[in-house]
Amino acid sequence: MSERLRPRDLAFLAEETPSTPMHNATVEIFDPGDSGFDYDRLVELIEDRISFVPRYRQRIQRVPGRLANPVWVDDPHFDLGYHVRRSALPRPGSLEQLQELVARIVSRPLDRSKPLWEVYFVEGLAGGRVAMLSKSHQALVDGVATVDLGQVLLDVGKEPKSLGGDLWAPRRLPSPGTLAVGAVRDTLRDPHVAADTVRTRATSLLRVADAAAETTGRVVGGLTGRRSVREGPLVGTHGQQRRVISVFTDLADHRAIRDVHGGTVNDVILATITGGLRGWLMTRHESLGGLRRIRAVVPVSVIDSELEATSLGSQIAAHFVDLPIGEPSPVVRLHQVSYSFKVHKETGRGVAANRLAGIAGFAPATFHAIGSRVAAAEVGRGMQLSVTNVPGPQSPLYAAGARMEATFPVPPLPPHHLLAIGVTSYDGGVAYGITADRDAVPDADVLGQCLTEALAELLDTASGSRPRVPRGRRKPAARKASAKQPSKQPAKQAARTTSPRPTGGSGRSTGGRKP
């Protein structure tokens, strides 16, 4: 019997628009070395492992008359070559060029007539490196019935394991009559199916009413000059195109700050984001007098027992944090953020970062997908920013023998949000992934620069001296800004130091870590 979509999964589909695609994305950079890792090898790897995520060969089939929620059915025309695509960068194959390509790909919604995922194998990165961009719809990955495909592609050892794949053949598509009969039978037998159907219809009616109200608001706004959405630097009406920025830093720097000032690495990350947002708003000449705090939702993992702690189905809960961007002291900002998590820590249900990353088969992509689902459910509760922070393994991972050198998330933008931030720690590094609206936030690269400077500022308070600069890397750019005297650093100059290059050399983001 086919599995039905739950109301929340269906809501992701209903809420999706051309300007708000509901999918998560992850970028992974590999050094093929002598492994022979190329496009054909990636196709073989996915073909070998896709049986562990059967939902990736299924598409959505609606029920006649909407007698019940749609069901997942095998795609009779499933074509792996359609979903696994090949691309390349022009020389010199820089990280900035990769980010531009990623931004264009994640701006496009997925085709609903097919399984809701795509993987891009990107060649041409400097130094012979390659990248893999994967994007999966939020209705597809829930961490319980389905994990992200990246969960099964990565190995902890360099020697690739052949799992043999399977002799898959799609099950016959159910006819409209069969779907209708099944809907009536399930509704009568299972009260949860009836409740889900009622809930979906009620939600659909509310969504139609909200859309009508928003349309009316836009018409009134056009006549009166008033905006239907209260706009700000982080909230507004966004378009279809995105910007993607990645910032690579050292986990050792975050730990050094934690060891001196207390709290957790997660607290340091959020304090870095707070300081980065503060510096970015100052470069925009934004008044911090009326914007003292930014309301952010930070999904956190919670457990009820030891058994749940070893499962990828660990519950993820929304936690709201007021980021104190109006506070000039980086140490005070850190303590305020740390205090906001005190209640969560005292419940005893929180999952420690090392414990979460130690789960067998752990891959950050699945937890970013779950975190984005949680954040999307909180839209409309006054939040201005979503931040998903996932601790990853601190030992190398491999795909078909190729070592993964770096990875960063590309979180989706919720409706009316102009900015979203994802964070992943992996193999001694911490990567910040920024997704922004292309038109409303043209200076997203400056925000990336401000993040690295905020981390350097925190590190100064922990060491009492300038951060150590590894050999072959640029020194941090000096930047002194205050609320009364905003920084006048040109955006183009900041863009040159926002992101490290994907290969050896001197290029690196300030306070950053070369992937």
ZIQUI-V319019 format. One record per backbone hydrogen bond with DSSP energy under -0.5 kcal/mol. NH is the residue of the N-H (numbers start at 1). CO is the residue of the C=O. E is the energy in kcal/mol with one decimal. If there is no record, write none. Layout:
# ZIQUI-V319019
[[NH & CO & E] [NH & CO & E]]
This chain:
# ZIQUI-V319019
[[5 & 70 & -2.7] [10 & 6 & -2.4] [11 & 7 & -2.0] [12 & 8 & -1.6] [13 & 9 & -1.2] [14 & 10 & -2.3] [15 & 11 & -2.6] [16 & 12 & -0.6] [17 & 20 & -0.9] [20 & 17 & -1.2] [23 & 21 & -1.0] [24 & 136 & -2.7] [25 & 410 & -1.0] [26 & 134 & -2.1] [27 & 408 & -2.5] [28 & 132 & -2.0] [29 & 406 & -3.0] [30 & 130 & -3.2] [31 & 403 & -2.3] [32 & 30 & -0.6] [35 & 32 & -2.6] [38 & 36 & -0.6] [42 & 38 & -2.2] [43 & 39 & -2.3] [44 & 40 & -2.1] [45 & 41 & -2.2] [46 & 42 & -2.6] [47 & 43 & -2.5] [48 & 44 & -1.8] [49 & 45 & -1.5] [50 & 46 & -2.4] [52 & 49 & -2.0] [53 & 50 & -1.7] [54 & 51 & -0.5] [56 & 53 & -2.4] [57 & 54 & -2.1] [58 & 55 & -1.7] [59 & 73 & -2.7] [60 & 112 & -0.6] [61 & 71 & -2.9] [66 & 63 & -2.1] [67 & 64 & -1.2] [71 & 61 & -2.6] [72 & 3 & -2.7] [73 & 59 & -2.6] [75 & 57 & -2.3] [76 & 74 & -0.8] [78 & 75 & -1.6] [82 & 79 & -1.1] [83 & 79 & -1.2] [84 & 80 & -2.3] [85 & 83 & -0.7] [85 & 119 & -3.4] [87 & 121 & -2.8] [89 & 123 & -2.2] [93 & 90 & -1.8] [98 & 94 & -1.8] [99 & 95 & -2.5] [100 & 96 & -1.8] [101 & 97 & -2.1] [102 & 98 & -2.7] [103 & 99 & -2.4] [104 & 100 & -1.8] [105 & 101 & -2.0] [106 & 102 & -2.8] [107 & 103 & -0.8] [108 & 105 & -1.3] [112 & 110 & -0.6] [114 & 111 & -1.4] [117 & 115 & -2.0] [118 & 135 & -2.2] [119 & 83 & -3.0] [120 & 133 & -3.3] [121 & 85 & -3.2] [122 & 120 & -0.7] [122 & 131 & -3.1] [123 & 87 & -2.4] [123 & 121 & -0.6] [125 & 129 & -1.2] [126 & 93 & -2.1] [128 & 125 & -1.1] [129 & 126 & -0.7] [130 & 30 & -2.0] [131 & 122 & -2.5] [132 & 28 & -2.7] [133 & 120 & -2.5] [134 & 26 & -2.3] [134 & 132 & -0.6] [135 & 118 & -2.7] [136 & 24 & -2.0] [137 & 116 & -2.2] [138 & 22 & -2.7] [140 & 137 & -1.4] [141 & 137 & -1.4] [142 & 140 & -0.6] [142 & 146 & -1.2] [143 & 146 & -2.5] [151 & 148 & -1.9] [152 & 149 & -1.7] [153 & 149 & -0.8] [154 & 150 & -1.0] [155 & 398 & -3.3] [160 & 158 & -0.7] [163 & 161 & -0.7] [165 & 48 & -0.9] [168 & 166 & -1.5] [179 & 175 & -2.5] [180 & 176 & -2.2] [181 & 177 & -2.7] [182 & 178 & -2.5] [183 & 179 & -2.0] [184 & 180 & -2.2] [185 & 181 & -2.7] [186 & 182 & -2.7] [187 & 183 & -2.1] [188 & 184 & -2.0] [189 & 185 & -2.4] [190 & 186 & -2.7] [191 & 189 & -0.6] [193 & 190 & -0.8] [194 & 190 & -1.3] [195 & 191 & -2.4] [196 & 192 & -2.6] [197 & 193 & -2.3] [198 & 194 & -2.4] [199 & 195 & -2.7] [200 & 196 & -2.5] [201 & 197 & -2.3] [202 & 198 & -2.5] [203 & 199 & -2.5] [204 & 200 & -2.3] [205 & 201 & -2.3] [206 & 202 & -2.3] [207 & 203 & -2.4] [208 & 204 & -2.3] [209 & 205 & -2.3] [210 & 206 & -2.7] [211 & 207 & -2.5] [212 & 208 & -2.4] [213 & 209 & -2.5] [214 & 210 & -2.5] [215 & 211 & -2.5] [216 & 212 & -2.6] [217 & 213 & -2.4] [218 & 214 & -2.1] [219 & 215 & -2.2] [220 & 216 & -2.8] [221 & 217 & -2.6] [222 & 218 & -2.3] [223 & 219 & -1.6] [224 & 220 & -2.7] [225 & 221 & -2.6] [231 & 229 & -1.0] [232 & 235 & -3.2] [236 & 416 & -2.1] [238 & 236 & -0.7] [243 & 436 & -2.7] [245 & 434 & -2.2] [247 & 432 & -2.3] [249 & 430 & -2.4] [250 & 511 & -0.7] [251 & 428 & -2.1] [252 & 428 & -0.6] [253 & 250 & -0.5] [254 & 250 & -1.2] [255 & 251 & -2.4] [256 & 252 & -2.2] [257 & 253 & -1.9] [258 & 254 & -2.2] [259 & 255 & -2.8] [260 & 256 & -1.3] [261 & 257 & -2.6] [262 & 258 & -2.6] [268 & 264 & -1.8] [269 & 265 & -2.5] [270 & 266 & -2.3] [271 & 267 & -2.4] [272 & 268 & -2.3] [273 & 269 & -2.3] [274 & 270 & -2.4] [275 & 271 & -2.6] [276 & 272 & -2.6] [277 & 273 & -2.7] [278 & 274 & -2.3] [279 & 275 & -2.5] [280 & 276 & -2.5] [281 & 277 & -2.6] [282 & 278 & -1.8] [283 & 279 & -1.9] [284 & 280 & -1.0] [285 & 282 & -1.5] [286 & 281 & -2.8] [288 & 286 & -0.5] [294 & 323 & -1.9] [296 & 294 & -0.6] [296 & 321 & -3.1] [297 & 385 & -2.3] [298 & 296 & -0.5] [298 & 319 & -3.5] [299 & 297 & -0.5] [300 & 317 & -3.2] [302 & 315 & -2.7] [303 & 349 & -2.1] [309 & 305 & -1.2] [310 & 306 & -0.5] [310 & 307 & -1.2] [311 & 308 & -1.7] [314 & 311 & -1.2] [315 & 302 & -0.7] [317 & 300 & -3.3] [321 & 296 & -3.0] [323 & 294 & -3.0] [323 & 321 & -0.8] [324 & 322 & -0.6] [325 & 323 & -2.1] [326 & 292 & -2.5] [327 & 324 & -1.5] [328 & 326 & -0.5] [333 & 329 & -2.1] [334 & 330 & -2.0] [335 & 331 & -2.4] [336 & 332 & -2.4] [337 & 333 & -2.3] [338 & 334 & -2.6] [339 & 335 & -2.3] [340 & 336 & -1.4] [341 & 337 & -0.7] [341 & 338 & -0.9] [342 & 339 & -1.4] [345 & 341 & -2.3] [346 & 342 & -2.2] [347 & 343 & -0.8] [347 & 344 & -0.7] [348 & 345 & -1.2] [349 & 344 & -0.5] [351 & 301 & -1.2] [352 & 350 & -0.6] [356 & 352 & -2.4] [357 & 353 & -2.6] [358 & 354 & -0.7] [359 & 356 & -1.5] [362 & 359 & -1.9] [366 & 363 & -1.0] [367 & 363 & -0.8] [368 & 364 & -2.4] [369 & 365 & -2.0] [370 & 366 & -2.2] [371 & 367 & -2.6] [372 & 368 & -2.4] [373 & 369 & -1.7] [374 & 370 & -2.2] [375 & 371 & -2.5] [376 & 372 & -2.4] [377 & 373 & -1.5] [378 & 374 & -0.6] [378 & 375 & -1.2] [379 & 376 & -1.1] [381 & 378 & -1.7] [384 & 295 & -3.4] [385 & 295 & -1.3] [386 & 419 & -0.5] [387 & 297 & -2.4] [388 & 421 & -1.9] [389 & 387 & -0.6] [390 & 388 & -0.5] [390 & 423 & -2.9] [392 & 425 & -1.0] [398 & 155 & -2.8] [399 & 402 & -2.3] [402 & 399 & -2.0] [403 & 31 & -1.1] [404 & 397 & -3.0] [405 & 29 & -2.5] [405 & 403 & -0.7] [406 & 29 & -1.4] [408 & 27 & -2.2] [410 & 25 & -2.8] [414 & 412 & -0.6] [417 & 414 & -2.1] [418 & 234 & -2.5] [419 & 234 & -0.6] [420 & 435 & -2.1] [421 & 386 & -2.2] [422 & 433 & -2.8] [423 & 388 & -3.0] [424 & 431 & -2.3] [425 & 390 & -1.5] [426 & 429 & -2.3] [427 & 393 & -2.2] [429 & 426 & -1.7] [430 & 249 & -2.4] [431 & 424 & -3.2] [432 & 247 & -3.0] [433 & 422 & -3.8] [433 & 431 & -0.5] [434 & 245 & -3.3] [434 & 432 & -0.5] [435 & 420 & -2.6] [436 & 243 & -2.3] [437 & 418 & -1.9] [438 & 241 & -2.2] [441 & 437 & -2.0] [442 & 439 & -0.5] [444 & 441 & -1.0] [446 & 443 & -0.8] [447 & 443 & -1.3] [448 & 444 & -1.7] [449 & 445 & -1.8] [450 & 446 & -2.5] [451 & 447 & -2.0] [452 & 448 & -1.6] [453 & 449 & -1.9] [454 & 450 & -2.3] [455 & 451 & -2.0] [456 & 452 & -2.1] [457 & 453 & -2.3] [458 & 454 & -2.0] [459 & 455 & -2.5] [460 & 456 & -2.0] [461 & 457 & -1.4] [462 & 458 & -1.0] [463 & 459 & -2.0] [464 & 460 & -2.8] [470 & 468 & -0.6] [473 & 470 & -1.6] [474 & 506 & -1.0] [481 & 479 & -0.6] [482 & 485 & -1.5] [494 & 490 & -2.0] [495 & 491 & -2.2] [496 & 492 & -1.0] [496 & 493 & -0.6] [497 & 494 & -1.4] [498 & 495 & -0.8] [499 & 495 & -0.5] [510 & 497 & -1.1] [512 & 509 & -3.1] [513 & 248 & -2.3]]
